[in-house]
Amino acid sequence: MGNRKIAKIITATFIAGVGVGVTSLPLINQDVSVAKASTADEFINKMSSSIQSTSKKNNLYSSVTLAQMLLECSYGQSELAVKANNYFGIKGSYYGASYSKKSLEYDKNGKPYYAVSKFKKYPSAQASIDDYAYHMRHGVSWDHNYYSGVWRENAKDYKAATKALSSRYSTSSSYHDSLNKLISKYRLDKLDNSYSKVSFNDATGSESAQVVGAGYNLYNHVSNTDSSVSQGPASRLAGKRVYLDCTGAKDDGTMWYRIRVGGTSTKYWVDGRALKFRQIDYSSMNVIGKFDGTSSDLRSHVYNSEWLSNSRGNAQRYRNQMTKIDQKAVITDYSGSKSTMYRVLVGNKTMWASSWAVELQKNYSKVSFNDATGSESAQVIGAGYDLYNHVSNTDSSVSQGPASKLAGKRVYLDCTGAKDDGTMWYRIRVGGTSTKYWVDGRALQFRQVDYLPMNVIGTFDGTSSDLRSHVYNSVWLSNSRGNAQQYRNQKTKIDQKAVITDYSGSKSVMYRVLVGNKTMWASSWAVNINN
């Protein structure tokens, strides 16, 4: 229903029956004729369950929905119903599917004429029912509350709902009479008699919200429950701050609240969609906190949220106790001011604590350290990284300024720190100085090392050269594994070759050799490759 002409166009299909292939229905302002009893009863029995289920989910009167269905599709016998599963004569396309047929239209002067129009083509009757209910709850493009007078929370009975349709769904002033006669004839009102099931939860009454109100009513009890009566539009309280002391979760999925305007004792029930709650932004956390002894209520939910909350004791009783924090809630008040709560674990129960009652403990990183000789080096790139007195996010770690202040310098590395976040850190020293820093390895440029597989035999030639745990001057750093000279004339298996390119472009080669049952790296000049 994309524009205001749609209401009139659809009405034409109701009035004449031409638009939907209904030949047995009279004009709206005449008495309603009915199909044969067997045909009508069969159709009503077939559709009642689906109508009731969908109407309940959308808080509509089942009687009104089914009456419109009967009127529009001639008890399932219309051309649109048979060929397009379209039971309400709704125009347009359904996920691209449509059915074209002649319908009665009106020009801008109200003069009728016939034209070929596209109607929605549905895959099933249920899809047609669901789409109708969607339009009833979401209105038209220019007014999403266009059909709010039909909603059960706003219409005290089915007659009030059909009356609202006369001025909205149809331009005919007697449209509601046609629907009412069908409801009376087939006792469709019995489909409306099942009351909603509601689960209630009391709250303290100290939490509040603001009333929006448009399109919703106030009630003496949750709507569609025993003795529930409308107390007028919620819009009369629009903009007011109200206090909430009970929630009612209805089986149609809506949440209702019992409200009271500050300074008064009168209470009402209202659909939660008529209320505006404070904005709450949730984010995950994984830290340890400690209760600092501040007197502050612990709550079952975030205070002043749509869930309302109850006290779970006072944070003061847990003074100096540690607690796991897994969620953070930032509450923005209507004035724009912010406050924070943490979801904490006390014993085996979660609850919410004000941020001022919990002191966050640093969740330090775990680091595995390995010492090196300090003779290997790299160059500092530095951009976007800091220097530290220790690996970052560890006890007493403090930034010593940007790593970029050492950009381009050659530094010597004497220790690595593998953090549990997957990063590798290095303890560095600028040549000619004694000051050491820790820096993320991504701030360093190492010599290029190209690894190639090999499968040859070599012989140590007796040259004095260190054997290393890793390729010398690589990202892994290395430690001595003895001297190649001690293995003079011994054969060794070589399974890998490393070509190291220095910053100047000069190259050197190392081989990974097997000595006993251990692998280590030897300079190429210390090993002869056997032909």
PAPATI-18799 format. One record per residue (C-alpha): residue number from 0; x, y, z. Coordinates in nm, 3 decimals. Layout:
N
  seq       c1       c2       c3
  NUM        X        Y        Z
...
//
This chain:
531
  seq       c1       c2       c3
    0    0.000    0.000    0.000
    1    0.238    0.263   -0.123
    2    0.008    0.572   -0.156
    3   -0.322    0.717   -0.051
    4   -0.500    0.591   -0.364
    5   -0.453    0.234   -0.246
    6   -0.724    0.260    0.021
    7   -0.977    0.372   -0.242
    8   -0.862    0.115   -0.495
    9   -0.891   -0.171   -0.249
   10   -1.230   -0.043   -0.141
   11   -1.347   -0.077   -0.499
   12   -1.263   -0.443   -0.493
   13   -1.471   -0.479   -0.178
   14   -1.766   -0.278   -0.310
   15   -1.815   -0.434   -0.649
   16   -1.638   -0.761   -0.618
   17   -1.496   -0.710   -0.969
   18   -1.141   -0.648   -0.849
   19   -1.117   -0.983   -0.681
   20   -1.346   -1.195   -0.889
   21   -1.630   -1.197   -0.632
   22   -1.963   -1.223   -0.812
   23   -2.181   -1.338   -0.523
   24   -2.118   -1.043   -0.289
   25   -2.348   -0.741   -0.291
   26   -2.256   -0.378   -0.272
   27   -2.128   -0.274    0.069
   28   -2.437   -0.070    0.149
   29   -2.669   -0.364    0.083
   30   -2.743   -0.664    0.301
   31   -2.468   -0.922    0.300
   32   -2.547   -1.236    0.109
   33   -2.375   -1.555    0.213
   34   -2.251   -1.869    0.046
   35   -2.414   -2.204    0.098
   36   -2.385   -2.315    0.457
   37   -2.167   -2.610    0.372
   38   -1.926   -2.392    0.170
   39   -1.909   -2.118    0.437
   40   -1.870   -2.358    0.730
   41   -1.606   -2.559    0.549
   42   -1.404   -2.245    0.469
   43   -1.439   -2.102    0.821
   44   -1.334   -2.431    0.982
   45   -1.038   -2.454    0.745
   46   -0.911   -2.102    0.814
   47   -1.003   -2.045    1.181
   48   -0.693   -2.200    1.334
   49   -0.451   -2.001    1.115
   50   -0.650   -1.682    1.163
   51   -0.656   -1.724    1.542
   52   -0.284   -1.798    1.564
   53   -0.178   -1.504    1.346
   54   -0.428   -1.264    1.504
   55   -0.309   -1.355    1.853
   56    0.054   -1.292    1.760
   57   -0.039   -0.951    1.622
   58   -0.305   -0.866    1.886
   59   -0.587   -0.839    1.633
   60   -0.944   -0.958    1.655
   61   -0.972   -1.298    1.488
   62   -1.339   -1.230    1.414
   63   -1.258   -0.913    1.219
   64   -0.975   -1.072    1.022
   65   -1.186   -1.373    0.924
   66   -1.487   -1.152    0.835
   67   -1.269   -0.947    0.601
   68   -1.135   -1.267    0.451
   69   -1.487   -1.398    0.388
   70   -1.602   -1.071    0.239
   71   -1.300   -1.024    0.016
   72   -1.245   -1.373   -0.126
   73   -1.605   -1.501   -0.135
   74   -1.533   -1.790    0.100
   75   -1.219   -1.889   -0.090
   76   -1.390   -1.904   -0.429
   77   -1.264   -1.578   -0.581
   78   -1.025   -1.578   -0.874
   79   -0.751   -1.416   -0.663
   80   -0.790   -1.672   -0.386
   81   -0.784   -1.968   -0.624
   82   -0.508   -1.852   -0.857
   83   -0.294   -1.629   -0.634
   84   -0.367   -1.735   -0.274
   85   -0.466   -1.370   -0.224
   86   -0.753   -1.370    0.027
   87   -0.763   -0.998    0.111
   88   -0.734   -0.832   -0.231
   89   -0.403   -0.666   -0.149
   90   -0.232   -0.511   -0.450
   91    0.137   -0.509   -0.540
   92    0.386   -0.794   -0.554
   93    0.500   -1.043   -0.294
   94    0.875   -1.098   -0.320
   95    0.838   -1.019   -0.691
   96    0.533   -1.243   -0.748
   97    0.209   -1.085   -0.873
   98   -0.116   -1.171   -1.053
   99   -0.273   -0.932   -1.306
  100   -0.647   -0.891   -1.350
  101   -0.907   -0.627   -1.425
  102   -1.020   -0.417   -1.129
  103   -1.243   -0.120   -1.067
  104   -1.048    0.206   -1.021
  105   -1.136    0.570   -0.962
  106   -0.987    0.877   -1.129
  107   -0.901    1.196   -0.941
  108   -1.262    1.314   -0.979
  109   -1.402    0.994   -0.830
  110   -1.525    0.859   -1.162
  111   -1.501    0.480   -1.183
  112   -1.322    0.296   -1.460
  113   -1.177   -0.049   -1.520
  114   -0.805   -0.119   -1.549
  115   -0.575   -0.416   -1.529
  116   -0.400   -0.416   -1.190
  117   -0.136   -0.628   -1.025
  118   -0.224   -0.811   -0.706
  119    0.011   -0.992   -0.472
  120    0.057   -1.359   -0.547
  121    0.130   -1.565   -0.235
  122    0.277   -1.914   -0.205
  123    0.009   -2.013    0.048
  124   -0.301   -1.899    0.232
  125   -0.091   -1.857    0.546
  126    0.140   -1.614    0.366
  127   -0.163   -1.408    0.266
  128   -0.288   -1.404    0.627
  129    0.054   -1.310    0.763
  130    0.092   -1.027    0.510
  131   -0.251   -0.889    0.596
  132   -0.163   -0.892    0.967
  133    0.168   -0.719    0.891
  134   -0.018   -0.437    0.714
  135   -0.259   -0.404    1.002
  136    0.027   -0.368    1.254
  137    0.262   -0.156    1.038
  138    0.017    0.063    0.852
  139    0.104    0.244    0.532
  140    0.417    0.424    0.417
  141    0.293    0.766    0.524
  142    0.155    0.653    0.862
  143    0.268    0.339    1.042
  144   -0.017    0.376    1.295
  145   -0.278    0.403    1.018
  146   -0.467    0.096    1.138
  147   -0.398    0.134    1.512
  148   -0.771    0.164    1.577
  149   -0.804   -0.204    1.482
  150   -0.549   -0.328    1.738
  151   -0.699   -0.507    2.034
  152   -0.512   -0.284    2.275
  153   -0.698    0.014    2.128
  154   -1.036   -0.135    2.029
  155   -1.250   -0.242    2.325
  156   -1.438   -0.499    2.112
  157   -1.464   -0.623    1.755
  158   -1.728   -0.361    1.669
  159   -1.486   -0.083    1.756
  160   -1.229   -0.249    1.531
  161   -1.465   -0.284    1.234
  162   -1.574    0.080    1.282
  163   -1.210    0.186    1.255
  164   -1.181   -0.007    0.928
  165   -1.472    0.187    0.778
  166   -1.270    0.505    0.786
  167   -0.934    0.349    0.707
  168   -0.939    0.022    0.514
  169   -1.250    0.122    0.325
  170   -1.397    0.461    0.234
  171   -1.746    0.315    0.266
  172   -1.917    0.442    0.580
  173   -2.113    0.116    0.603
  174   -1.818   -0.119    0.558
  175   -1.827   -0.209    0.927
  176   -2.194   -0.309    0.898
  177   -2.104   -0.569    0.634
  178   -1.831   -0.711    0.856
  179   -2.049   -0.708    1.166
  180   -2.324   -0.899    0.985
  181   -2.077   -1.169    0.883
  182   -1.941   -1.190    1.239
  183   -2.293   -1.217    1.379
  184   -2.413   -1.464    1.114
  185   -2.129   -1.709    1.172
  186   -2.065   -1.629    1.541
  187   -1.705   -1.539    1.457
  188   -1.678   -1.344    1.783
  189   -1.630   -1.676    1.964
  190   -1.282   -1.682    1.813
  191   -1.196   -1.372    2.021
  192   -1.289   -1.515    2.359
  193   -0.958   -1.676    2.454
  194   -0.778   -1.446    2.697
  195   -0.406   -1.390    2.677
  196   -0.175   -1.567    2.918
  197    0.049   -1.330    3.113
  198    0.353   -1.391    3.334
  199    0.390   -1.120    3.597
  200    0.700   -0.998    3.778
  201    0.695   -0.736    4.051
  202    0.957   -0.462    4.068
  203    1.047   -0.195    4.324
  204    0.859    0.090    4.156
  205    1.163    0.319    4.171
  206    1.261    0.270    3.806
  207    1.112    0.491    3.539
  208    1.056    0.554    3.170
  209    0.903    0.822    2.949
  210    0.567    0.785    2.777
  211    0.564    0.805    2.397
  212    0.205    0.688    2.375
  213    0.109    0.737    2.010
  214   -0.126    0.463    1.892
  215   -0.159    0.286    2.229
  216   -0.413    0.290    2.511
  217   -0.394    0.283    2.889
  218   -0.576   -0.006    3.066
  219   -0.684   -0.102    3.414
  220   -0.512   -0.435    3.347
  221   -0.313   -0.601    3.067
  222   -0.529   -0.594    2.752
  223   -0.722   -0.906    2.648
  224   -0.731   -1.035    3.005
  225   -1.035   -1.080    3.225
  226   -1.206   -0.746    3.305
  227   -0.945   -0.541    3.113
  228   -1.094   -0.206    3.011
  229   -0.935    0.080    2.818
  230   -0.875    0.396    3.020
  231   -0.812    0.618    2.721
  232   -0.516    0.693    2.494
  233   -0.165    0.669    2.634
  234   -0.084    0.984    2.436
  235   -0.244    1.192    2.711
  236    0.063    1.112    2.920
  237    0.307    1.170    2.634
  238    0.639    1.308    2.753
  239    0.571    1.236    3.118
  240    0.806    1.038    3.340
  241    0.632    0.736    3.488
  242    0.739    0.483    3.750
  243    0.708    0.110    3.684
  244    0.632   -0.148    3.954
  245    0.533   -0.461    3.759
  246    0.584   -0.629    3.421
  247    0.346   -0.857    3.234
  248    0.491   -1.077    2.960
  249    0.202   -1.172    2.728
  250    0.192   -1.491    2.526
  251    0.180   -1.280    2.208
  252    0.538   -1.171    2.279
  253    0.461   -0.819    2.403
  254    0.577   -0.681    2.738
  255    0.336   -0.472    2.943
  256    0.411   -0.242    3.235
  257    0.212   -0.110    3.530
  258    0.287    0.262    3.547
  259    0.228    0.555    3.779
  260    0.289    0.924    3.707
  261    0.514    1.084    3.967
  262    0.310    1.265    4.237
  263   -0.004    1.058    4.173
  264   -0.135    0.724    4.301
  265   -0.334    0.619    3.991
  266   -0.185    0.322    3.807
  267   -0.235    0.201    3.452
  268   -0.116   -0.087    3.236
  269    0.037   -0.006    2.899
  270    0.209   -0.188    2.613
  271    0.587   -0.140    2.645
  272    0.598    0.000    2.292
  273    0.428    0.312    2.431
  274    0.729    0.377    2.655
  275    1.079    0.510    2.593
  276    1.351    0.364    2.812
  277    1.699    0.498    2.870
  278    1.951    0.396    2.605
  279    2.173    0.109    2.722
  280    2.480   -0.006    2.531
  281    2.609   -0.350    2.628
  282    2.961   -0.478    2.564
  283    3.143   -0.797    2.660
  284    3.422   -0.799    2.917
  285    3.653   -1.058    3.069
  286    3.820   -0.901    3.369
  287    3.847   -0.945    3.743
  288    3.706   -0.685    3.980
  289    3.717   -0.628    4.354
  290    3.431   -0.491    4.566
  291    3.572   -0.178    4.733
  292    3.322   -0.164    5.020
  293    3.098    0.110    4.876
  294    2.734    0.086    4.983
  295    2.546    0.022    4.659
  296    2.255   -0.202    4.561
  297    2.326   -0.510    4.353
  298    2.046   -0.561    4.100
  299    1.890   -0.853    3.912
  300    1.909   -0.648    3.588
  301    2.052   -0.316    3.478
  302    1.879   -0.046    3.680
  303    1.627    0.160    3.481
  304    1.624   -0.082    3.188
  305    1.320   -0.233    3.016
  306    1.360   -0.550    3.224
  307    1.319   -0.362    3.552
  308    1.515   -0.501    3.845
  309    1.508   -0.611    4.206
  310    1.768   -0.586    4.479
  311    2.015   -0.872    4.520
  312    2.172   -0.733    4.835
  313    2.434   -0.465    4.895
  314    2.783   -0.457    4.743
  315    2.922   -0.350    5.081
  316    2.886   -0.700    5.225
  317    3.137   -0.832    4.967
  318    3.411   -0.582    5.057
  319    3.755   -0.690    4.922
  320    3.608   -0.997    4.751
  321    3.715   -1.066    4.394
  322    3.450   -1.111    4.124
  323    3.449   -1.202    3.756
  324    3.302   -0.933    3.525
  325    3.168   -1.052    3.189
  326    2.955   -0.759    3.069
  327    2.944   -0.381    3.081
  328    2.633   -0.162    3.042
  329    2.661    0.210    2.966
  330    2.331    0.383    3.049
  331    2.257    0.716    2.878
  332    1.996    0.922    3.062
  333    1.743    1.143    2.882
  334    1.962    1.442    2.964
  335    2.262    1.275    2.799
  336    2.447    1.193    3.123
  337    2.602    0.847    3.139
  338    2.650    0.586    3.410
  339    2.799    0.238    3.404
  340    2.711   -0.099    3.555
  341    2.900   -0.430    3.545
  342    2.757   -0.780    3.543
  343    2.941   -0.960    3.822
  344    2.955   -1.317    3.944
  345    2.888   -1.361    4.315
  346    2.900   -1.725    4.416
  347    2.719   -1.895    4.128
  348    2.481   -1.607    4.056
  349    2.519   -1.312    3.819
  350    2.396   -0.967    3.916
  351    2.457   -0.606    3.819
  352    2.672   -0.367    4.024
  353    2.730    0.007    3.985
  354    3.077    0.082    3.852
  355    3.167    0.288    4.158
  356    3.129   -0.019    4.382
  357    3.375   -0.238    4.188
  358    3.743   -0.173    4.129
  359    3.865   -0.332    3.807
  360    4.178   -0.545    3.840
  361    4.426   -0.551    3.557
  362    4.387   -0.863    3.346
  363    4.755   -0.903    3.266
  364    4.886   -1.087    2.961
  365    5.074   -1.412    2.997
  366    5.423   -1.404    2.843
  367    5.679   -1.678    2.771
  368    6.035   -1.540    2.779
  369    6.350   -1.666    2.606
  370    6.693   -1.511    2.654
  371    6.929   -1.456    2.362
  372    7.295   -1.352    2.333
  373    7.230   -0.987    2.256
  374    7.459   -0.994    1.953
  375    7.176   -1.020    1.697
  376    7.016   -0.707    1.562
  377    6.727   -0.551    1.369
  378    6.623   -0.207    1.247
  379    6.346   -0.001    1.405
  380    6.050    0.099    1.189
  381    5.845    0.218    1.484
  382    5.538    0.382    1.329
  383    5.228    0.323    1.544
  384    5.405    0.140    1.827
  385    5.543    0.241    2.165
  386    5.853    0.152    2.364
  387    5.793    0.006    2.712
  388    5.995   -0.068    3.025
  389    5.844   -0.417    3.005
  390    5.612   -0.613    2.774
  391    5.284   -0.416    2.753
  392    4.987   -0.516    2.971
  393    5.213   -0.685    3.228
  394    5.266   -0.582    3.587
  395    5.425   -0.232    3.615
  396    5.455   -0.196    3.235
  397    5.475    0.173    3.141
  398    5.509    0.335    2.801
  399    5.842    0.509    2.737
  400    5.722    0.701    2.433
  401    5.680    0.622    2.062
  402    5.910    0.367    1.899
  403    5.934    0.606    1.605
  404    6.193    0.807    1.799
  405    6.436    0.523    1.719
  406    6.320    0.483    1.358
  407    6.599    0.369    1.127
  408    6.837    0.278    1.410
  409    7.005   -0.059    1.444
  410    6.918   -0.223    1.775
  411    7.046   -0.534    1.948
  412    6.805   -0.794    2.088
  413    6.873   -1.000    2.400
  414    6.532   -1.147    2.493
  415    6.198   -1.242    2.335
  416    5.854   -1.241    2.498
  417    5.575   -1.443    2.334
  418    5.242   -1.294    2.454
  419    4.920   -1.491    2.483
  420    4.764   -1.260    2.223
  421    4.998   -1.408    1.961
  422    5.241   -1.115    1.936
  423    5.619   -1.144    1.981
  424    5.798   -0.879    2.183
  425    6.173   -0.800    2.196
  426    6.402   -0.637    2.449
  427    6.618   -0.397    2.251
  428    6.925   -0.176    2.302
  429    7.059    0.089    2.068
  430    7.424    0.029    1.983
  431    7.658    0.238    2.203
  432    7.397    0.279    2.480
  433    7.295    0.075    2.782
  434    6.925    0.172    2.795
  435    6.689   -0.114    2.710
  436    6.327   -0.110    2.596
  437    6.060   -0.365    2.511
  438    5.881   -0.327    2.178
  439    5.626   -0.518    1.969
  440    5.808   -0.712    1.696
  441    5.594   -0.542    1.433
  442    5.793   -0.224    1.502
  443    6.112   -0.397    1.384
  444    6.253   -0.491    1.045
  445    6.462   -0.810    1.040
  446    6.695   -0.931    0.772
  447    6.521   -1.116    0.493
  448    6.554   -1.493    0.528
  449    6.452   -1.725    0.242
  450    6.419   -2.091    0.338
  451    6.467   -2.374    0.085
  452    6.430   -2.750    0.144
  453    6.736   -2.973    0.093
  454    6.818   -3.341    0.123
  455    7.196   -3.383    0.103
  456    7.490   -3.499    0.312
  457    7.761   -3.259    0.426
  458    8.092   -3.282    0.617
  459    8.212   -3.043    0.886
  460    8.549   -2.911    0.757
  461    8.688   -2.806    1.096
  462    8.626   -2.431    1.060
  463    8.568   -2.253    1.391
  464    8.207   -2.132    1.365
  465    7.916   -2.115    1.610
  466    7.631   -2.362    1.570
  467    7.299   -2.186    1.647
  468    6.955   -2.286    1.774
  469    6.797   -2.079    1.494
  470    6.913   -1.887    1.190
  471    7.139   -1.612    1.314
  472    6.987   -1.262    1.297
  473    6.632   -1.391    1.229
  474    6.305   -1.309    1.406
  475    6.354   -1.612    1.634
  476    6.691   -1.496    1.770
  477    6.931   -1.776    1.856
  478    7.165   -1.923    2.113
  479    7.493   -2.110    2.074
  480    7.480   -2.489    2.039
  481    7.856   -2.533    2.044
  482    8.124   -2.491    1.774
  483    8.135   -2.662    1.437
  484    8.511   -2.724    1.487
  485    8.439   -2.999    1.742
  486    8.266   -3.206    1.468
  487    8.560   -3.190    1.221
  488    8.529   -3.452    0.944
  489    8.191   -3.575    1.075
  490    7.916   -3.623    0.821
  491    7.577   -3.457    0.875
  492    7.238   -3.460    0.706
  493    7.126   -3.122    0.570
  494    6.747   -3.074    0.527
  495    6.712   -2.697    0.489
  496    6.896   -2.396    0.352
  497    6.852   -2.034    0.465
  498    6.965   -1.745    0.247
  499    7.002   -1.428    0.460
  500    6.992   -1.091    0.283
  501    7.147   -0.809    0.487
  502    7.013   -0.452    0.479
  503    7.297   -0.363    0.239
  504    7.191   -0.644    0.004
  505    7.483   -0.877    0.080
  506    7.392   -1.241    0.124
  507    7.503   -1.526    0.349
  508    7.393   -1.887    0.379
  509    7.323   -2.123    0.670
  510    7.231   -2.494    0.668
  511    7.011   -2.682    0.913
  512    7.218   -2.984    1.010
  513    7.151   -3.296    1.214
  514    7.408   -3.361    1.490
  515    7.322   -3.674    1.687
  516    6.946   -3.642    1.728
  517    6.936   -3.261    1.739
  518    6.898   -3.008    1.460
  519    7.094   -2.682    1.459
  520    7.209   -2.418    1.213
  521    7.561   -2.394    1.076
  522    7.729   -2.129    0.858
  523    7.780   -2.255    0.503
  524    8.160   -2.203    0.524
  525    8.179   -2.461    0.806
  526    8.018   -2.743    0.607
  527    8.119   -2.895    0.276
  528    7.839   -3.038    0.061
  529    7.925   -3.393   -0.051
  530    7.877   -3.457   -0.422
//
